[in-house]
Amino acid sequence: MLGIFAVGFADGVLTARAFAGRRNQRINVNQELLAHGVSNLAAGFTQGFPVGASNSRTAVNDQMGGKTQVAIAVITTVMVVLVGVLDSLVVAIVLSIVDVIARGSRPNDAVLGWVPRIGRYADVSLHRSARVTNGVVVYRLDDRLFFANAGYFKARAREALAGAPTPTRWLVFDAIGGQGVRNA
């Protein structure tokens, strides 16, 4: 049971960090742990459902401009009433796949440079003090690389190489950028 809580908590924190990062916000992991723990304890005592996160529902809600879970609940209720439970599940799965492909086809990206003040590489368009290494372009894609964005990646990487201030000998692909980590 503790393992299920740990997986649910980790999933919730990763989702919260990803969406907080998009808005240049931070989350307090200790506060999240307390909220998950108290919520699941209350659900256990009242025989309610365990509390957990849903990446796909959060993404859909965010894309539609929803601020609470009411928007996902209304859509689900309408779909169940109109087409039934099983058909609604099929529709939800298809819409989730389409959403993932659509959002992932043109992800955010950046050319990175070393920023001494923060001690790490960061987006050169956001940090004027970022230093680009001569002959090297460090390129980050803020999503996973897959068939729907391969062409976009290739074109953007070529643009980054063409826009380099010095002749380029190396292209470094920052593959960890797809973890939802954003510059502060």
C-alpha positions as CSV (number, residue, x, y, z in Angstrom):
1,M,0.0,0.0,0.0
2,L,2.9,2.3,0.7
3,G,4.3,1.6,-2.7
4,I,1.1,2.6,-4.4
5,F,1.1,5.9,-2.4
6,A,4.7,6.5,-3.4
7,V,4.0,6.0,-7.1
8,G,0.8,8.2,-7.0
9,F,2.7,10.9,-5.1
10,A,5.7,10.8,-7.6
11,D,3.3,11.0,-10.5
12,G,1.5,13.9,-8.9
13,V,4.7,15.8,-8.2
14,L,6.0,15.3,-11.7
15,T,2.8,16.6,-13.2
16,A,2.7,19.6,-10.8
17,R,6.3,20.4,-11.6
18,A,5.8,20.3,-15.3
19,F,2.8,22.6,-15.2
20,A,4.3,24.9,-12.7
21,G,7.4,25.2,-14.8
22,R,5.3,26.3,-17.8
23,R,4.2,29.3,-15.7
24,N,7.5,30.0,-14.1
25,Q,6.1,28.8,-10.7
26,R,7.6,26.5,-8.2
27,I,5.9,23.8,-6.0
28,N,6.7,22.9,-2.5
29,V,7.2,19.1,-2.4
30,N,6.7,18.9,1.4
31,Q,3.3,20.7,1.0
32,E,2.4,18.3,-1.8
33,L,3.3,15.3,0.3
34,L,1.2,16.6,3.2
35,A,-1.7,17.3,0.9
36,H,-1.5,13.8,-0.7
37,G,-1.2,12.2,2.6
38,V,-4.1,14.0,4.3
39,S,-6.3,13.5,1.2
40,N,-5.6,9.8,0.9
41,L,-6.1,9.4,4.7
42,A,-9.5,11.1,4.5
43,A,-10.4,9.0,1.4
44,G,-9.5,5.9,3.4
45,F,-11.7,6.8,6.4
46,T,-14.7,7.9,4.3
47,Q,-14.3,4.9,1.8
48,G,-13.6,7.4,-1.0
49,F,-11.4,7.0,-4.0
50,P,-7.6,7.3,-3.6
51,V,-6.2,10.7,-4.6
52,G,-4.0,10.8,-7.6
53,A,-2.9,12.8,-10.7
54,S,-3.7,12.2,-14.3
55,N,-1.2,13.7,-16.8
56,S,-3.5,13.4,-19.7
57,R,-6.6,14.9,-18.0
58,T,-4.4,17.7,-16.6
59,A,-3.0,18.5,-20.0
60,V,-6.4,18.5,-21.7
61,N,-7.8,20.7,-19.0
62,D,-4.9,23.1,-19.3
63,Q,-5.2,23.2,-23.1
64,M,-8.8,24.1,-22.8
65,G,-8.2,26.9,-20.3
66,G,-9.8,25.0,-17.4
67,K,-8.7,26.2,-14.0
68,T,-10.3,23.3,-12.0
69,Q,-11.2,19.7,-12.4
70,V,-14.9,20.7,-13.0
71,A,-14.1,21.1,-16.8
72,I,-12.9,17.5,-17.1
73,A,-15.9,16.2,-15.0
74,V,-18.4,18.1,-17.2
75,I,-16.8,16.7,-20.4
76,T,-16.8,13.2,-19.0
77,T,-20.4,13.4,-17.9
78,V,-21.6,14.7,-21.2
79,M,-19.7,12.0,-23.1
80,V,-21.1,9.2,-20.9
81,V,-24.7,10.5,-21.3
82,L,-24.4,10.9,-25.1
83,V,-22.5,7.8,-26.1
84,G,-22.3,5.5,-23.0
85,V,-19.4,4.5,-20.7
86,L,-17.5,2.1,-23.0
87,D,-17.7,4.3,-26.1
88,S,-16.7,7.3,-23.9
89,L,-13.5,5.4,-22.9
90,V,-12.7,4.8,-26.6
91,V,-13.3,8.5,-27.4
92,A,-11.1,9.5,-24.5
93,I,-8.3,7.3,-25.5
94,V,-8.4,8.5,-29.1
95,L,-8.5,12.1,-28.0
96,S,-5.6,11.6,-25.6
97,I,-3.5,10.1,-28.4
98,V,-4.4,12.9,-30.8
99,D,-3.6,15.5,-28.1
100,V,-0.2,14.0,-27.3
101,I,0.7,13.9,-31.0
102,A,-0.6,17.4,-31.6
103,R,1.2,18.9,-28.6
104,G,4.4,17.0,-29.2
105,S,4.7,17.8,-32.9
106,R,6.0,21.4,-32.3
107,P,7.5,21.5,-28.8
108,N,9.4,24.4,-27.3
109,D,13.1,24.3,-27.9
110,A,16.2,26.4,-27.1
111,V,19.8,27.0,-27.8
112,L,21.7,26.8,-24.5
113,G,24.6,28.7,-23.2
114,W,26.5,28.7,-19.9
115,V,25.2,31.1,-17.3
116,P,27.8,31.6,-14.6
117,R,25.4,33.3,-12.2
118,I,23.2,30.3,-11.9
119,G,25.9,27.7,-12.6
120,R,24.2,25.8,-15.5
121,Y,23.3,25.9,-19.1
122,A,20.1,27.9,-19.9
123,D,18.2,29.3,-22.8
124,V,20.3,32.1,-24.5
125,S,17.2,34.0,-25.5
126,L,16.1,34.3,-21.8
127,H,19.6,34.9,-20.3
128,R,21.7,37.7,-21.8
129,S,24.7,36.6,-19.8
130,A,24.7,33.1,-21.3
131,R,28.0,32.2,-23.0
132,V,28.0,30.1,-26.1
133,T,31.1,27.9,-26.5
134,N,32.9,28.6,-29.8
135,G,32.3,25.7,-32.3
136,V,29.6,24.1,-30.2
137,V,25.8,24.5,-30.3
138,V,23.9,23.0,-27.4
139,Y,20.3,22.5,-28.5
140,R,17.4,21.4,-26.2
141,L,14.0,20.1,-27.2
142,D,11.4,20.4,-24.4
143,D,9.6,17.2,-25.2
144,R,10.4,13.7,-26.2
145,L,11.7,13.1,-29.8
146,F,9.3,10.9,-31.8
147,F,7.9,10.5,-35.3
148,A,5.5,13.4,-35.1
149,N,8.2,16.0,-34.3
150,A,11.3,14.4,-36.0
151,G,11.0,16.8,-39.0
152,Y,10.5,19.8,-36.8
153,F,13.6,18.8,-34.7
154,K,15.7,18.4,-37.8
155,A,14.7,21.8,-39.2
156,R,15.1,23.6,-35.8
157,A,18.5,22.0,-35.2
158,R,19.7,23.1,-38.6
159,E,18.4,26.7,-37.8
160,A,20.4,26.6,-34.6
161,L,23.5,25.5,-36.5
162,A,23.0,28.2,-39.1
163,G,22.5,30.9,-36.5
164,A,25.6,30.0,-34.5
165,P,28.0,33.0,-33.9
166,T,31.0,30.9,-35.0
167,P,31.5,28.0,-37.4
168,T,30.2,24.9,-35.7
169,R,32.1,21.7,-35.2
170,W,29.7,20.0,-32.7
171,L,26.0,19.8,-32.0
172,V,25.1,18.7,-28.5
173,F,21.6,17.5,-28.1
174,D,20.3,18.1,-24.6
175,A,17.9,15.1,-24.4
176,I,17.1,15.7,-20.7
177,G,15.1,18.9,-21.7
178,G,12.1,16.7,-22.4
179,Q,11.6,16.1,-18.7
180,G,9.5,19.3,-18.4
181,V,12.3,21.2,-16.7
182,R,12.1,24.9,-17.5
183,N,14.5,27.8,-16.9
184,A,13.9,29.8,-13.8
